[in-house]
Amino acid sequence: MNKQVVPYWRLSAFYFFYFATLGALIPYLGLYLKNASYSALDIGILIGIIPATKTIAPYIVGWIVDYIHQPVRVIRGSNLLAVLFFSLVFCGHGFWWLFWVMVSFSFFWNASLPQFEAITLNHLGKNTASYSTIRLWGSLGFILLVMGMGELFQKVNISNLLPVIACLLSSIFIASLFVPSACNTTEHEHEHASIVHVIRQPAVLAFLLVCFLMLLSHGPYYTFYSIYLEDQGYSPRIIGLMWAVGVMAEIVVFIVLPRLFDHISARRLLLITFMLTALRWLLIGFFVHYPLILFFAQLLHAFSFGVFHALSIMLVHRYFRGIYQGRGQALYASLSFGAGGAAGSLISGLLWDNTSPQLLFSLAALVAVLAWFIVWRFIPAR
């Protein structure tokens, strides 16, 4: 990577603070809501809002960017609005107040990342394999926050989570002020051409479907993993450590992936990833009382997120070329982390009190196996 051309540290800083915010939200928001006496269904709904807004926000903002051709300004504006709307959480209370705060803040927060992914890839040019060496700083941010929060909540009440999130959202906005625009060498005469003919390709349809299924299978994990461990007697420190272990494994994958891509096809890596994801959910569901097995299951996050996400970003870049890049990244985010994540959270919230965690994680494993079959049947080796 030519660091004189690629603004490595400025791009990395945005990822660092963006995923540090995720490191405070995803592992601890459920515990915060449980501590505030919300029901499992309420928790599933409120956490599900974050991916639900991702189903529409990236595509709406992607459409805006297509017209005004100023993605960096849109990213800055989106993150500023996320800060302002989240600050309303300190002005009221109750389920519906929190519901609308979550809807408004997460809409603008989710809107910026796909556009930022497109900017990063444009800065990298043909060297897209180096994406993972920039993205790993997001993983480092996640680790620092998830472990720091685990230590903090050993000493103070988890109600202090909200001010921490507000500070992190402000840091994302500040980091965005230093991100330069990427040169766009694409001609604009057909800028608003329909994307439908790209999506209709069988391999692209299959790819988008398995992206949805992967995040659907993550529903019980992202919504109730921390609560599940707390119910089994694990402390906030250990819960934070378990989350951090998964992301540490993800960082290792991001480092080695550029070399791995030269030797293994995307299809084969996807097949391996979905089988290991199914194994991970079964281990978490049935071996929660065995810390070493849970530790191993968290190492599989290297595949269920690390390999999967890096491969997906590269495949979107391959399938959605030229003028379709921004909308392709938005579509990927909308269907996977958006629709898939929201459906997984909602279904988990509906089932958590009415079935066993073992059954719920088994269903998640079946979803991953279904995705494996779709990859095997419909996605070509190259």
C-alpha positions in Angstrom: 0.0 0.0 0.0 1.3 3.4 -0.9 0.7 5.5 2.2 1.6 8.7 0.4 -1.4 8.2 -1.9 -3.8 6.4 0.4 -4.7 8.4 3.6 -4.2 5.3 5.7 -4.4 6.9 9.2 -7.3 9.2 8.4 -9.4 6.3 7.0 -8.3 4.0 9.9 -9.4 6.6 12.5 -12.9 6.7 11.2 -13.1 2.9 11.3 -11.6 2.9 14.8 -14.2 5.2 16.3 -17.1 3.8 14.3 -16.6 0.3 15.6 -15.6 1.4 19.0 -19.1 2.8 19.2 -20.4 -0.7 18.1 -18.2 -2.2 20.9 -20.2 -0.2 23.4 -23.6 -0.7 21.8 -23.8 -4.3 20.8 -22.4 -6.2 23.9 -23.8 -3.8 26.5 -27.1 -2.3 25.3 -29.0 -5.5 26.0 -27.6 -5.5 29.6 -28.4 -1.9 30.0 -32.0 -2.5 28.9 -32.3 -5.6 31.1 -31.0 -3.5 34.1 -33.7 -0.9 33.2 -36.4 -3.7 33.5 -37.3 -4.0 29.8 -38.8 -7.3 28.7 -37.0 -9.7 26.2 -39.4 -8.6 23.5 -38.7 -4.9 24.2 -35.0 -5.6 24.1 -35.3 -7.5 20.8 -37.3 -4.5 19.3 -35.0 -1.8 20.6 -31.8 -3.6 19.5 -33.4 -4.6 16.3 -34.0 -0.9 15.4 -30.2 -0.5 14.8 -30.1 -3.0 11.9 -33.6 -2.2 10.8 -32.7 1.4 9.9 -29.8 0.0 8.0 -32.2 -1.6 5.6 -33.2 1.8 4.2 -30.7 4.5 5.4 -27.7 3.4 3.3 -29.7 3.2 0.1 -31.4 6.6 0.7 -28.1 8.3 1.4 -26.5 6.4 -1.5 -29.2 7.8 -3.8 -28.5 11.3 -2.5 -24.7 10.9 -3.0 -25.4 9.8 -6.6 -27.0 13.2 -7.3 -24.8 15.6 -5.4 -21.5 13.8 -5.9 -20.2 14.8 -2.4 -20.0 11.6 -0.3 -17.6 13.1 2.3 -19.9 16.0 3.1 -22.9 13.5 3.3 -20.9 11.3 5.7 -20.0 14.3 7.9 -23.6 15.6 7.9 -25.0 12.1 8.7 -22.7 11.6 11.7 -23.4 15.1 13.1 -27.1 14.4 13.0 -26.5 11.0 14.7 -24.8 12.9 17.6 -27.6 15.4 17.9 -30.4 12.8 17.8 -28.7 10.5 20.3 -28.3 13.4 22.7 -32.2 13.4 23.0 -31.9 10.2 25.1 -31.0 12.4 28.0 -34.2 14.5 27.6 -36.8 11.9 28.2 -37.5 8.3 29.3 -39.7 5.3 28.7 -39.9 2.7 25.9 -41.4 5.0 23.2 -39.0 7.8 23.8 -36.1 5.5 23.6 -37.7 3.8 20.5 -37.7 7.1 18.5 -34.3 8.1 19.7 -32.9 4.8 18.5 -34.7 5.2 15.1 -33.5 8.7 14.5 -29.9 8.3 15.7 -29.3 4.9 14.1 -30.7 6.0 10.7 -28.0 8.6 10.3 -25.3 6.6 12.0 -25.9 3.6 9.7 -26.2 5.8 6.6 -22.5 6.8 6.6 -20.6 3.5 6.7 -21.4 2.1 3.2 -20.4 5.4 1.6 -17.2 5.4 3.6 -16.5 1.8 2.5 -16.8 3.0 -1.1 -14.5 6.0 -0.4 -11.9 3.6 1.1 -12.0 1.3 -1.9 -11.7 4.2 -4.3 -8.6 5.4 -2.4 -7.1 1.9 -2.6 -7.8 1.7 -6.4 -6.7 -1.7 -7.7 -5.1 -2.6 -4.4 -8.5 -3.7 -2.8 -6.8 -6.7 -1.0 -5.3 -4.1 1.4 -8.8 -3.1 2.6 -8.4 -5.5 5.5 -5.3 -3.7 6.8 -7.3 -0.5 7.2 -10.5 -2.1 8.4 -8.6 -3.9 11.2 -8.4 -0.6 13.1 -12.2 -0.8 13.5 -11.7 -4.1 15.2 -9.1 -2.7 17.5 -11.5 0.1 18.4 -14.2 -2.5 19.2 -11.8 -4.5 21.4 -10.6 -1.5 23.4 -14.2 -0.4 24.1 -15.7 -3.8 24.8 -12.9 -4.7 27.3 -12.8 -1.2 28.8 -16.6 -1.2 29.3 -16.3 -4.7 30.9 -13.8 -3.3 33.5 -15.9 -0.1 34.0 -19.1 -1.9 34.7 -17.4 -4.0 37.3 -17.1 -0.7 39.3 -20.0 1.5 38.2 -23.6 1.0 37.2 -24.3 0.1 33.6 -26.6 3.2 33.4 -23.4 5.1 32.6 -23.4 3.4 29.1 -25.3 6.3 27.5 -22.8 9.1 28.1 -20.0 6.9 26.7 -21.9 6.2 23.5 -22.6 10.0 23.1 -18.9 10.7 23.4 -18.0 8.0 20.9 -20.5 9.2 18.3 -19.0 12.7 18.6 -15.6 11.2 18.0 -16.8 9.6 14.7 -18.0 13.0 13.5 -14.6 14.6 14.4 -12.8 11.8 12.6 -14.9 12.4 9.5 -13.8 16.0 9.3 -10.3 14.8 8.4 -11.3 12.3 5.7 -10.4 13.5 2.2 -12.5 12.8 -0.9 -11.4 10.1 -3.2 -10.7 10.7 -6.9 -13.6 9.4 -9.0 -12.4 8.6 -12.5 -15.8 7.3 -13.6 -17.7 9.3 -16.2 -21.1 10.6 -15.0 -23.1 10.5 -18.2 -24.9 7.3 -17.1 -24.6 7.9 -13.4 -28.2 7.1 -12.6 -28.5 4.0 -14.7 -30.6 1.2 -13.3 -28.9 -1.3 -11.0 -31.5 -4.0 -11.6 -29.6 -5.7 -14.4 -26.7 -6.2 -12.1 -28.8 -7.7 -9.3 -30.6 -10.1 -11.6 -27.4 -12.1 -12.2 -27.9 -15.5 -10.5 -24.5 -15.2 -8.7 -25.3 -11.7 -7.4 -28.8 -12.8 -6.2 -27.3 -15.8 -4.4 -24.6 -13.6 -2.9 -27.1 -11.1 -1.5 -29.3 -13.8 -0.1 -26.5 -15.5 1.8 -25.5 -12.1 3.2 -29.0 -11.7 4.5 -28.9 -15.3 6.0 -25.5 -14.8 7.6 -26.8 -11.8 9.7 -30.1 -13.5 10.3 -28.2 -16.3 12.0 -26.4 -13.8 14.2 -29.7 -12.7 15.7 -29.4 -14.6 19.0 -25.8 -13.7 19.3 -26.0 -10.0 18.8 -29.2 -9.6 20.8 -28.8 -12.0 23.8 -25.2 -13.3 24.0 -24.3 -11.0 26.9 -27.6 -11.6 28.7 -27.1 -15.4 28.1 -23.7 -15.3 29.7 -24.8 -13.1 32.6 -27.7 -15.4 33.3 -25.1 -18.3 33.6 -23.1 -16.3 36.2 -20.4 -14.7 34.0 -19.2 -11.3 35.2 -19.1 -8.1 33.0 -15.3 -8.5 32.8 -15.6 -12.0 31.4 -18.4 -11.1 29.1 -16.3 -8.2 27.7 -13.3 -10.6 27.4 -15.4 -13.1 25.4 -16.5 -10.4 22.9 -12.9 -9.1 22.7 -11.5 -12.6 21.9 -13.7 -12.9 18.9 -12.6 -9.5 17.5 -8.9 -10.3 18.2 -9.3 -13.4 16.0 -11.0 -11.2 13.4 -7.9 -8.8 13.4 -5.6 -11.8 12.8 -7.7 -12.7 9.8 -7.7 -9.1 8.4 -3.9 -9.2 8.5 -3.5 -12.5 6.7 -6.4 -12.2 4.3 -4.5 -10.4 1.5 -2.2 -13.3 1.1 -4.9 -15.9 1.6 -6.9 -14.5 -1.3 -4.1 -15.4 -3.6 -4.4 -19.1 -2.9 -8.1 -19.8 -2.0 -11.2 -18.8 -4.1 -13.9 -16.7 -2.6 -16.4 -19.5 -3.1 -14.3 -22.0 -1.1 -13.7 -19.4 1.7 -17.5 -18.8 1.9 -18.2 -22.5 2.1 -15.7 -22.9 5.0 -17.0 -19.8 6.7 -20.7 -20.9 6.8 -19.8 -24.4 8.1 -17.7 -22.9 10.9 -20.4 -20.3 11.6 -23.0 -23.2 12.1 -20.5 -24.9 14.4 -20.0 -21.7 16.4 -23.7 -21.3 17.2 -24.0 -24.9 18.3 -21.0 -24.6 20.6 -22.4 -21.4 22.2 -25.9 -22.9 22.6 -24.9 -26.2 24.1 -21.6 -25.5 25.9 -22.2 -22.2 27.7 -21.0 -23.8 31.0 -17.6 -24.6 29.5 -15.4 -21.4 29.3 -12.7 -23.0 27.1 -15.3 -24.2 24.6 -16.9 -20.7 24.6 -13.4 -19.3 24.1 -12.9 -21.5 21.0 -16.4 -20.6 19.7 -15.4 -16.9 19.9 -12.2 -17.6 17.9 -14.6 -18.7 15.1 -15.7 -15.1 14.8 -12.6 -14.8 12.6 -14.7 -16.5 10.0 -18.3 -15.7 10.8 -17.5 -12.0 10.6 -13.9 -11.4 9.6 -13.6 -13.5 6.5 -17.2 -13.1 5.6 -17.2 -9.3 5.8 -13.9 -8.8 3.9 -15.0 -11.3 1.2 -18.3 -9.5 0.9 -16.8 -6.1 0.5 -14.5 -7.4 -2.2 -17.3 -9.3 -4.0 -19.6 -6.2 -3.9 -16.7 -4.3 -5.5 -16.4 -7.0 -8.1 -20.1 -7.4 -8.9 -21.0 -3.7 -8.7 -18.5 -1.9 -10.9 -18.1 1.8 -11.8 -21.1 3.9 -11.2 -22.8 1.1 -9.2 -20.2 1.0 -6.4 -21.9 3.3 -3.8 -25.3 1.7 -4.4 -23.8 -1.8 -4.3 -22.2 -1.2 -0.9 -25.4 0.3 0.3 -27.4 -2.7 -0.9 -25.0 -5.1 0.8 -25.3 -3.2 4.1 -29.1 -2.9 3.8 -29.8 -6.6 3.1 -27.2 -8.1 5.5 -26.6 -5.9 8.6 -29.9 -4.2 7.9 -32.7 -6.6 7.0 -30.8 -9.8 8.2 -29.8 -8.2 11.5 -33.2 -6.7 12.2 -35.1 -10.0 11.4 -32.6 -11.9 13.6 -33.1 -9.5 16.5 -36.8 -9.5 16.3 -37.2 -13.2 16.0 -34.8 -13.8 18.9 -36.8 -11.3 21.0 -40.0 -13.1 20.2 -38.6 -16.6 21.0 -36.1 -15.9 23.9 -38.7 -16.2 26.7 -40.7 -19.0 25.0 -38.0 -21.5 24.0 -34.5 -22.6 25.2 -31.3 -20.8 24.1 -30.1 -24.2 22.8 -33.0 -24.4 20.4 -32.6 -20.8 19.3 -28.9 -21.2 18.6 -29.6 -24.5 16.8 -32.0 -22.6 14.5 -29.3 -20.1 13.9 -26.9 -23.0 12.9 -29.6 -24.3 10.4 -29.8 -20.9 8.8 -26.0 -20.9 8.3 -26.2 -24.4 6.8 -28.9 -23.1 4.3 -26.5 -20.3 3.3 -23.8 -22.9 2.8 -26.0 -24.8 0.4 -26.8 -21.7 -1.6 -23.1 -20.8 -2.0 -22.4 -24.4 -3.1 -25.2 -24.5 -5.6 -25.3 -21.0 -7.1 -22.0 -19.1 -6.6 -19.2 -19.9 -9.1 -15.6 -20.5 -8.1 -14.4 -17.3 -9.8 
